[in-house]
Amino acid sequence: MAHRHEETLAAVRANLPEDELLCDLGDLFKIFGDTTRIKILYSLFESELCVCAIAELLGMGQSAISHQLKVLKDAKLVRSRREGKTVFYSLADDHVRRIIGQGYDHLTEEEK
């Protein structure tokens, strides 16, 4: 018995985003593939924090945290604001919280 996939494939093709957008989406998810960056994002769930506070919280050096914050900022996952000489970081928007929350829920849900 031969399978007829033409209609299904046509529907999938019609809804498949452009390659460039899919590539950008893949790059975004790579950002979430680093434990330090995930810890930084979780740290920012409750409050905006400066680099020194994040470094202290995670037990890491400020230069390592600054490097990861630059990656997160370049990906538009965090934003910053300056107050005098101190730069404070916060989540860019609620999408970031939801992306992480969905992943966390997926990992912690019980088998059905």
Backbone bond lengths (Angstrom), bond angles and torsions (degrees), N, CA, C in turn:
res aa  C-N    CA-C-N  psi(-1)  N-CA   C-N-CA  omega(-1)  CA-C   N-CA-C  phi
1 M - - - 1.452 - - 1.534 108.80 -
2 A 1.286 116.91 125.11 1.457 121.73 -179.25 1.530 109.68 -88.19
3 H 1.312 114.37 139.25 1.466 119.79 177.15 1.519 108.97 -88.10
4 R 1.322 115.37 141.07 1.456 120.57 178.53 1.523 107.44 -111.19
5 H 1.328 114.82 107.49 1.457 121.20 -174.61 1.525 113.98 -107.06
6 E 1.315 117.36 -0.35 1.454 120.16 -171.87 1.535 113.48 -55.14
7 E 1.324 117.20 -48.11 1.467 120.31 -177.95 1.526 111.32 -65.54
8 T 1.324 115.64 -42.98 1.460 120.02 179.64 1.518 110.63 -63.22
9 L 1.323 117.27 -46.58 1.459 121.34 179.99 1.519 111.73 -64.35
10 A 1.317 117.43 -37.59 1.463 120.67 178.22 1.530 110.47 -63.82
11 A 1.334 116.57 -40.89 1.468 120.46 178.79 1.523 110.95 -66.05
12 V 1.321 116.66 -41.60 1.465 120.50 179.02 1.523 109.96 -65.21
13 R 1.326 117.12 -46.30 1.469 120.81 178.94 1.524 112.01 -58.39
14 A 1.320 116.69 -39.04 1.456 121.32 -177.83 1.529 111.66 -65.70
15 N 1.313 117.33 -27.25 1.464 121.49 -177.05 1.524 113.81 -104.81
16 L 1.315 117.55 -0.31 1.459 121.25 -179.00 1.523 109.88 -78.73
17 P 1.336 117.78 123.82 1.469 120.03 178.75 1.524 111.65 -63.23
18 E 1.325 115.26 163.04 1.461 121.44 177.45 1.524 110.32 -61.18
19 D 1.324 116.43 151.99 1.462 122.03 -179.28 1.528 112.52 -56.21
20 E 1.329 116.92 -39.60 1.464 120.52 -177.96 1.535 110.54 -62.01
21 L 1.327 116.41 -42.58 1.464 120.31 178.88 1.528 110.78 -66.87
22 L 1.319 117.02 -40.11 1.471 120.20 177.92 1.524 111.24 -65.11
23 C 1.322 116.81 -36.53 1.462 121.67 176.65 1.529 109.92 -64.54
24 D 1.336 116.71 -44.64 1.462 120.99 177.41 1.522 111.21 -61.77
25 L 1.327 116.99 -38.92 1.458 121.11 178.26 1.526 110.65 -65.22
26 G 1.315 116.61 -41.76 1.463 120.44 175.93 1.517 111.44 -61.20
27 D 1.322 117.03 -42.16 1.471 120.98 177.96 1.525 111.27 -63.10
28 L 1.337 116.57 -39.74 1.465 119.83 178.02 1.526 110.66 -60.49
29 F 1.317 116.81 -45.74 1.461 119.24 -178.70 1.526 112.57 -68.43
30 K 1.328 117.57 -25.93 1.471 119.63 174.04 1.524 110.69 -62.54
31 I 1.324 117.08 -34.31 1.464 121.38 178.69 1.526 109.85 -59.06
32 F 1.325 116.49 -38.09 1.463 121.36 -179.72 1.529 112.23 -76.24
33 G 1.321 117.76 -3.95 1.458 122.14 -177.16 1.519 114.43 -84.26
34 D 1.319 118.46 8.44 1.463 122.13 -178.48 1.534 108.82 -116.04
35 T 1.325 116.75 123.90 1.463 121.65 -176.86 1.517 112.26 -59.96
36 T 1.315 118.20 -40.11 1.461 120.29 179.51 1.523 110.86 -62.02
37 R 1.319 116.88 -43.36 1.466 119.34 179.12 1.522 111.03 -64.91
38 I 1.315 117.79 -38.27 1.472 120.87 177.51 1.529 109.54 -63.92
39 K 1.330 117.51 -42.01 1.471 120.67 177.88 1.524 110.87 -62.05
40 I 1.317 116.75 -41.17 1.468 120.20 178.38 1.527 109.71 -62.61
41 L 1.317 116.93 -46.96 1.460 119.75 -179.99 1.526 111.15 -61.24
42 Y 1.335 117.26 -43.80 1.470 119.97 176.64 1.524 110.78 -60.46
43 S 1.318 117.09 -38.64 1.464 121.24 179.21 1.523 111.39 -59.65
44 L 1.314 115.72 -32.41 1.460 120.60 -176.88 1.532 113.19 -87.56
45 F 1.326 117.54 1.15 1.463 120.63 177.81 1.520 111.45 -61.75
46 E 1.326 117.29 -39.90 1.457 121.09 -172.68 1.514 113.88 -90.86
47 S 1.320 116.41 -33.01 1.459 118.90 -172.64 1.518 109.63 -162.36
48 E 1.326 115.36 155.96 1.451 118.45 170.56 1.526 107.53 -71.10
49 L 1.324 115.28 148.35 1.459 121.13 -177.12 1.519 110.15 -139.67
50 C 1.329 116.11 152.59 1.460 120.58 173.19 1.521 108.77 -88.44
51 V 1.318 115.80 167.94 1.468 121.63 -178.23 1.525 110.85 -57.62
52 C 1.329 117.18 -44.16 1.465 119.32 -176.13 1.527 111.13 -65.01
53 A 1.330 118.10 -35.09 1.468 120.69 178.19 1.529 110.68 -68.61
54 I 1.326 116.74 -41.87 1.472 119.92 178.79 1.525 109.68 -64.99
55 A 1.326 116.84 -42.68 1.462 121.01 179.27 1.529 110.72 -60.11
56 E 1.322 116.29 -44.27 1.466 120.16 178.96 1.525 110.91 -64.80
57 L 1.311 116.65 -44.93 1.460 122.08 -179.88 1.529 111.79 -58.42
58 L 1.333 116.07 -42.50 1.466 120.58 -175.54 1.527 112.96 -93.79
59 G 1.332 116.97 -4.25 1.457 119.70 -179.96 1.517 112.75 66.05
60 M 1.315 115.89 40.82 1.461 121.20 -178.22 1.521 109.44 -129.59
61 G 1.316 116.15 167.88 1.453 121.35 177.83 1.522 111.34 -76.48
62 Q 1.328 114.90 152.36 1.463 119.66 -179.27 1.524 112.64 -63.66
63 S 1.330 117.30 -33.68 1.474 118.58 -179.03 1.528 110.49 -67.47
64 A 1.328 117.72 -37.86 1.469 120.75 178.21 1.526 110.41 -65.74
65 I 1.330 115.96 -41.34 1.465 120.39 178.77 1.531 109.90 -66.64
66 S 1.326 117.15 -43.54 1.466 120.63 179.18 1.524 111.35 -59.29
67 H 1.330 116.13 -40.85 1.467 120.35 178.63 1.532 110.30 -60.73
68 Q 1.330 116.95 -46.87 1.465 120.39 -178.84 1.528 111.51 -68.13
69 L 1.324 117.21 -35.82 1.460 120.48 176.81 1.527 111.40 -64.15
70 K 1.335 116.84 -35.56 1.469 119.91 176.52 1.527 110.38 -63.68
71 V 1.328 116.61 -43.02 1.471 120.37 177.39 1.524 109.91 -60.28
72 L 1.339 116.64 -45.86 1.459 121.19 -179.76 1.529 111.86 -65.53
73 K 1.317 116.42 -38.26 1.465 120.17 179.66 1.529 110.49 -69.68
74 D 1.328 117.12 -42.05 1.470 121.11 177.92 1.527 111.31 -60.45
75 A 1.341 116.21 -31.48 1.466 121.48 178.87 1.533 111.63 -86.43
76 K 1.325 116.99 3.52 1.467 123.81 179.68 1.530 112.48 61.22
77 L 1.336 115.61 34.30 1.460 120.48 177.34 1.520 111.90 -97.16
78 V 1.338 116.57 -23.42 1.471 121.16 174.21 1.525 108.08 -130.14
79 R 1.314 114.42 159.02 1.464 120.45 174.00 1.520 107.22 -128.10
80 S 1.307 115.11 165.30 1.459 119.29 -177.85 1.517 110.44 -133.75
81 R 1.319 113.83 158.35 1.462 120.28 172.68 1.518 106.68 -144.17
82 R 1.317 114.78 144.48 1.461 121.14 -177.97 1.520 109.58 -100.26
83 E 1.335 114.64 136.62 1.461 122.28 173.59 1.526 106.31 -131.25
84 G 1.325 115.97 99.23 1.464 119.90 -173.08 1.515 109.25 66.78
85 K 1.331 116.36 -124.68 1.464 121.05 178.76 1.529 112.75 -91.61
86 T 1.323 116.75 -5.92 1.467 121.37 -175.61 1.527 110.41 -97.45
87 V 1.328 115.33 135.43 1.459 121.50 175.77 1.525 107.67 -107.13
88 F 1.321 116.25 127.31 1.451 122.08 178.35 1.523 109.41 -105.52
89 Y 1.322 115.91 140.67 1.458 122.23 -179.08 1.521 109.72 -114.84
90 S 1.338 115.05 146.68 1.456 121.70 176.16 1.529 108.11 -146.33
91 L 1.327 115.89 166.38 1.457 119.31 175.90 1.522 108.80 -63.48
92 A 1.308 116.62 142.98 1.461 120.96 -176.88 1.521 111.98 -65.75
93 D 1.321 116.43 -39.00 1.463 120.47 178.94 1.527 108.81 -166.67
94 D 1.312 115.78 179.78 1.463 119.98 -176.14 1.522 112.82 -71.61
95 H 1.335 118.06 -17.50 1.464 119.99 177.00 1.522 111.00 -58.36
96 V 1.314 116.73 -39.50 1.469 121.11 -177.54 1.529 109.35 -62.22
97 R 1.313 116.22 -46.18 1.471 121.12 178.35 1.532 110.55 -59.69
98 R 1.331 116.41 -42.53 1.471 120.00 -178.46 1.519 112.41 -68.51
99 I 1.335 117.02 -39.30 1.472 120.04 178.66 1.526 109.71 -60.04
100 I 1.316 116.17 -49.01 1.462 120.43 -179.35 1.528 109.83 -66.56
101 G 1.320 116.90 -42.34 1.458 120.76 179.64 1.517 112.46 -60.69
102 Q 1.325 116.56 -41.13 1.464 120.20 178.59 1.530 111.08 -64.33
103 G 1.329 116.12 -42.48 1.463 119.63 177.24 1.508 111.87 -63.00
104 Y 1.326 116.02 -43.12 1.466 120.99 178.94 1.535 110.25 -62.95
105 D 1.331 116.84 -46.09 1.462 120.68 178.51 1.525 111.03 -59.76
106 H 1.312 116.38 -41.00 1.466 120.17 179.63 1.525 110.91 -61.91
107 L 1.327 115.99 -43.41 1.469 120.06 -178.11 1.526 113.40 -71.13
108 T 1.326 116.77 -28.80 1.462 119.52 -173.48 1.524 113.34 -102.68
109 E 1.320 118.40 -3.34 1.464 118.02 179.36 1.520 109.36 -73.10
110 E 1.298 114.04 145.36 1.468 118.67 -178.55 1.518 109.63 -76.31
111 E 1.312 113.80 151.04 1.462 119.89 176.75 1.524 109.64 -60.45
112 K 1.297 115.47 137.34 1.471 119.27 -178.60 1.506 110.59 -95.22
